[in-house]
């Protein structure tokens, strides 16, 4: 390994909602260490905009191609992202021989893990959102040499489920360090309260298939509220959510009180969750970002899941749970009254979710924790 500065690589082969979970940590580390972001040639401009905003001028961005044949097949299939396995196989030698640590926001580390001869590079697991659904609890977490955790709940759950690796690092939520640099945006000229509807893409749990168009129709036919329809960006992504935006009638795109965003930067940078007055959703952990500033929430349960003792539905303790859009009128009529009961629950859950410490940011703590770990090793 190289002596002196630590060589740390952040792998960025995912959609833009992964970016804010590591970019401020990379910027902090780049002040003293050698930091590279390893990505692909078609990566979103948001990467470079974020680096500039955070003052990460020392970060090296390597835009590495996948294999030529795979580029051809990716183009045929209209893939914006390279297939991770083929990309890593092409660049495996570089990844294995040039870094003290590699940071992943998802589970595509096996190609490195299975080829690593010694103890380096260390594999570090960072999340891409607060722990929410069962997806957060993956046995592959134990493959990593160290884990970033966002708070006490995260730590306790991993410990209870035997998913706590050899070096857990509870640091807080770096994403907030990025979005707090942006001024709050305003999306409607009127003074009506705004509802953000944020269905997940998981076909087993999403409310979109049964209730989505009904929700849009409901808000189209009333004049009390604005609606921001900002689903998980994978919902209308060809290879994951597989829904087609042609399902959505044009009248909803043209309505003055409805904003539809199927995957822009605003859908991942907390612009809508910071702006909206009310959250309407199902199983997206994005609600945890919304309640950092406590506000009313409503959850759709059209499948009538038995959720009350299921940790995968922990977020449904934050607001009223309804079966469908036919109950939306009543839920909205009582929203402020009901919120008084849910507000202390939201405050408690935020404290459990996100570790904070006066005098330092989550990004600073993340950088310090990683360097402490590497120096100990």
C-alpha positions in Angstrom: 0.0 0.0 0.0 1.1 3.6 -0.6 2.5 5.3 2.5 1.5 8.8 3.5 -1.9 9.9 2.1 -4.6 7.2 2.1 -5.9 6.3 -1.3 -9.7 6.1 -1.1 -12.0 5.2 -4.0 -15.8 5.8 -4.1 -17.6 3.7 -6.6 -20.4 5.5 -8.4 -22.2 3.3 -10.9 -25.7 3.9 -9.7 -28.6 6.4 -10.2 -28.3 9.9 -9.0 -30.1 9.3 -5.7 -26.9 7.5 -4.5 -24.7 10.5 -5.0 -25.6 12.7 -2.0 -24.9 9.8 0.4 -21.1 9.9 -0.3 -20.1 13.0 -2.1 -19.7 15.3 0.9 -17.6 12.5 2.6 -15.4 12.3 -0.4 -15.0 16.1 -0.4 -14.0 16.1 3.3 -11.5 13.3 2.8 -10.0 15.0 -0.3 -8.8 17.9 1.9 -6.0 15.6 3.3 -6.1 12.3 1.4 -6.0 11.0 -2.2 -9.6 10.6 -3.3 -11.0 9.2 -6.5 -14.6 8.8 -7.7 -14.7 5.8 -10.0 -17.6 6.1 -12.4 -18.6 5.8 -16.1 -18.5 8.2 -19.0 -22.3 8.9 -19.0 -22.5 9.9 -15.3 -24.9 12.7 -14.5 -23.6 16.3 -14.4 -24.8 16.5 -10.8 -21.6 14.8 -9.8 -19.4 17.6 -11.0 -21.9 20.3 -9.8 -21.8 18.7 -6.3 -18.0 18.5 -6.3 -17.8 22.3 -7.1 -20.5 23.2 -4.6 -18.6 21.3 -1.8 -15.2 22.6 -2.7 -13.9 19.2 -3.6 -11.3 20.5 -6.1 -8.8 17.8 -5.2 -11.2 14.9 -6.0 -10.1 12.9 -9.1 -13.0 11.7 -11.2 -12.2 8.7 -13.3 -14.8 8.0 -16.0 -14.0 4.5 -17.0 -15.6 2.7 -19.9 -17.0 -0.8 -19.7 -16.0 -3.4 -22.3 -16.6 -2.4 -25.9 -19.1 -5.2 -26.6 -21.0 -4.4 -23.4 -21.1 -0.7 -24.4 -22.7 -1.9 -27.6 -25.3 -4.1 -25.9 -26.0 -1.4 -23.2 -26.7 1.1 -26.0 -29.1 -1.4 -27.7 -31.0 -1.8 -24.5 -31.0 1.9 -23.8 -29.1 1.5 -20.5 -27.7 4.7 -19.0 -25.7 2.8 -16.5 -23.1 0.1 -17.3 -23.7 -3.4 -15.9 -21.6 -3.3 -12.7 -20.1 -6.8 -13.0 -18.7 -6.3 -16.4 -17.4 -2.8 -15.5 -15.7 -4.1 -12.4 -14.1 -7.0 -14.2 -12.6 -4.7 -16.7 -11.1 -2.4 -14.0 -10.5 -5.0 -11.3 -6.7 -4.8 -11.4 -6.7 -1.1 -11.0 -9.2 -1.2 -8.1 -7.3 -4.0 -6.3 -3.9 -2.5 -6.6 -4.3 1.2 -6.1 -6.5 1.8 -3.0 -6.4 1.5 0.7 -10.2 1.5 0.8 -13.2 1.3 -1.6 -16.6 2.7 -0.6 -19.8 1.2 -1.9 -23.3 2.5 -1.6 -24.9 -0.8 -2.8 -24.1 -4.5 -3.0 -21.9 -5.1 -6.0 -18.7 -5.7 -4.0 -18.4 -9.4 -4.6 -16.2 -9.1 -7.6 -13.5 -7.3 -5.5 -14.1 -9.4 -2.4 -13.6 -12.6 -4.2 -10.4 -11.4 -6.0 -8.7 -9.7 -3.0 -5.5 -11.6 -2.1 -4.7 -9.9 1.2 -6.5 -7.4 3.5 -6.5 -4.5 1.0 -8.3 -2.7 -0.3 -10.6 -2.4 2.7 -14.3 -2.6 1.6 -16.5 0.0 3.2 -20.3 0.0 3.1 -22.2 3.2 3.0 -26.0 3.3 2.6 -28.1 5.3 0.2 -30.8 6.3 2.6 -32.1 5.7 6.1 -32.8 2.1 7.0 -36.4 1.4 6.1 -37.6 -1.7 4.2 -36.3 -5.2 4.6 -33.8 -4.3 1.8 -31.8 -2.4 4.4 -31.1 -5.7 6.3 -28.9 -7.7 3.9 -26.6 -10.5 5.0 -24.0 -9.2 2.6 -23.3 -6.4 5.0 -21.0 -8.8 6.8 -18.7 -8.9 3.8 -17.5 -5.4 4.5 -14.6 -4.5 6.7 -16.4 -1.4 8.0 -19.9 0.0 7.8 -21.2 3.5 8.0 -24.3 3.7 10.2 -26.6 6.8 10.3 -27.9 6.5 13.9 -28.6 4.5 17.0 -31.7 2.7 15.5 -29.5 1.6 12.5 -26.9 0.2 15.0 -29.4 -1.5 17.2 -31.2 -3.2 14.3 -28.1 -4.5 12.7 -26.9 -5.8 16.1 -30.2 -7.5 16.7 -30.2 -9.1 13.3 -26.5 -10.2 13.5 -25.6 -7.8 10.7 -23.2 -5.7 12.6 -19.8 -6.0 10.9 -16.4 -5.9 12.6 -16.1 -2.1 12.5 -19.4 -0.2 12.7 -19.1 3.6 12.4 -22.1 5.6 13.6 -21.7 9.0 12.0 -25.0 10.6 11.1 -26.6 11.5 7.7 -24.1 13.2 5.3 -26.8 13.9 2.7 -28.1 16.7 4.9 -24.7 18.4 4.7 -25.1 18.7 1.0 -28.8 19.8 0.7 -28.5 22.4 3.4 -26.2 24.3 1.1 -29.2 24.9 -1.2 -31.8 27.5 -0.6 -35.3 26.1 -0.2 -37.2 26.2 -3.5 -40.8 27.3 -4.2 -42.8 25.3 -6.7 -46.3 26.9 -6.7 -47.2 30.6 -6.8 -50.4 30.1 -4.7 -50.5 29.8 -1.0 -52.3 26.5 -0.8 -50.8 23.7 1.2 -48.8 21.2 -0.9 -48.8 17.5 -0.7 -45.9 15.4 -2.0 -46.9 11.9 -3.2 -43.9 9.6 -3.1 -44.7 6.0 -4.0 -42.0 3.4 -4.0 -41.1 1.3 -7.1 -41.1 -2.2 -5.4 -43.9 -4.1 -7.1 -44.9 -5.9 -3.9 -45.4 -2.8 -1.8 -45.9 0.2 -4.1 -49.3 2.1 -3.9 -48.9 3.3 -7.5 -50.4 0.3 -9.2 -53.7 0.3 -7.3 -54.0 3.9 -6.2 -51.6 6.1 -8.1 -53.9 7.4 -10.9 -56.7 7.7 -8.3 -54.5 10.0 -6.2 -53.7 12.2 -9.3 -57.4 12.3 -10.1 -58.4 13.2 -6.6 -56.1 16.2 -6.6 -57.0 17.2 -10.1 -60.6 17.5 -9.0 -60.2 19.6 -5.9 -58.9 23.2 -5.3 -57.6 23.1 -1.7 -54.2 21.6 -2.2 -51.3 21.5 -4.6 -49.8 18.1 -5.4 -46.2 17.2 -6.2 -46.0 13.7 -7.7 -42.4 12.7 -7.2 -42.1 8.9 -7.0 -39.0 7.0 -6.3 -37.0 7.6 -9.5 -36.9 3.9 -10.3 -40.7 3.6 -10.6 -40.6 4.8 -14.2 -37.2 3.5 -14.9 -37.2 0.9 -17.7 -35.1 -1.8 -16.0 -36.4 -1.5 -12.4 -39.8 -0.1 -11.8 -40.8 -0.9 -15.4 -43.8 1.5 -15.4 -44.3 3.7 -18.4 -45.1 7.4 -18.1 -47.6 7.0 -20.9 -49.9 5.5 -18.1 -50.3 9.1 -16.8 -52.9 11.1 -18.7 -51.6 14.4 -20.2 -54.2 16.4 -18.3 -52.3 15.8 -15.0 -49.1 17.2 -16.5 -51.0 20.3 -17.6 -52.8 21.0 -14.3 -51.9 24.2 -12.5 -52.0 22.6 -9.1 -50.0 19.4 -10.0 -46.3 19.1 -10.5 -45.1 15.8 -11.9 -41.4 14.9 -11.6 -40.4 11.3 -12.6 -36.7 11.6 -11.8 -35.0 15.0 -12.0 -32.4 16.2 -9.5 -35.2 17.9 -7.4 -36.6 14.4 -6.8 -33.5 13.3 -5.0 -32.1 16.4 -3.4 -34.8 16.9 -0.8 -36.2 19.9 -2.6 -39.8 18.5 -2.5 -39.6 17.1 1.0 -38.2 20.4 2.3 -41.0 22.3 0.6 -44.1 20.2 1.0 -46.6 20.6 3.9 -47.9 17.0 3.9 -46.3 13.7 2.9 -48.3 11.0 1.1 -46.6 7.7 0.5 -46.2 4.0 1.1 -42.9 2.3 1.9 -40.2 4.8 0.8 -37.7 5.7 3.6 -37.7 9.2 2.0 -40.3 10.0 4.7 -37.6 10.0 7.3 -36.0 12.9 5.4 -39.4 14.7 5.3 -40.0 14.4 9.1 -36.6 15.9 10.0 -38.9 19.0 10.1 -42.0 17.4 11.7 -45.1 17.6 9.5 -48.2 15.6 8.8 -48.0 12.2 6.9 -50.5 9.8 5.4 -49.7 6.3 4.2 -51.5 4.2 1.6 -52.0 0.5 2.3 -54.1 -0.8 -0.5 -52.8 -4.3 0.0 -54.0 -4.3 3.6 -50.6 -5.4 5.0 -50.5 -6.5 8.6 -48.0 -3.9 9.4 -48.2 -3.0 13.1 -45.6 -5.4 14.4 -43.5 -5.5 11.3 -40.2 -3.5 11.4 -40.3 -3.1 7.6 -43.3 -0.8 8.2 -41.8 1.2 11.0 -42.4 4.5 9.2 -46.2 3.9 9.3 -46.1 5.0 12.9 -45.5 8.5 11.7 -49.0 9.3 10.4 -52.4 7.9 9.6 -52.5 4.7 7.5 -55.4 4.5 5.0 -56.5 1.7 2.6 -57.1 3.8 -0.4 -57.9 7.2 -2.0 -61.5 7.0 -1.0 -60.3 7.7 2.6 -58.1 10.6 1.6 -60.8 13.3 2.0 -61.4 12.4 5.7 -57.6 12.0 6.4 -56.9 15.5 5.0 -59.8 17.1 6.8 -58.3 15.8 10.1 -54.7 16.1 9.2 -53.7 18.9 11.6 -55.7 17.4 14.5 -54.1 14.0 14.0 -50.7 15.5 13.6 -50.6 16.5 17.3 -50.5 12.9 18.2 -47.8 12.0 15.6 -45.5 14.9 16.1 -43.7 13.5 19.2 -43.3 10.1 17.5 -41.7 11.8 14.5 -39.3 13.8 16.8 -38.3 10.6 18.7 -37.8 8.6 15.5 -35.6 11.3 13.9 -33.4 11.3 17.0 -33.1 7.5 16.8 -32.5 7.6 13.0 -29.9 10.3 12.7 -26.9 10.7 15.0 -25.9 14.3 15.6 -23.0 15.9 17.5 -22.5 19.6 18.2 -19.4 21.0 16.6 -19.1 18.6 13.7 -21.0 17.5 10.6 -21.9 14.0 9.6 -19.5 14.3 6.6 -16.6 15.4 8.9 -17.3 12.5 11.3 -17.5 10.1 8.4 -14.1 11.2 7.1 -12.5 11.0 10.6 -14.0 7.6 11.3 -12.7 6.1 8.1 -9.2 7.5 8.6 -9.1 6.3 12.2 -10.1 2.8 11.0 -7.5 2.7 8.2 -4.8 4.0 10.6 -5.6 1.4 13.2 -5.4 -1.3 10.5 
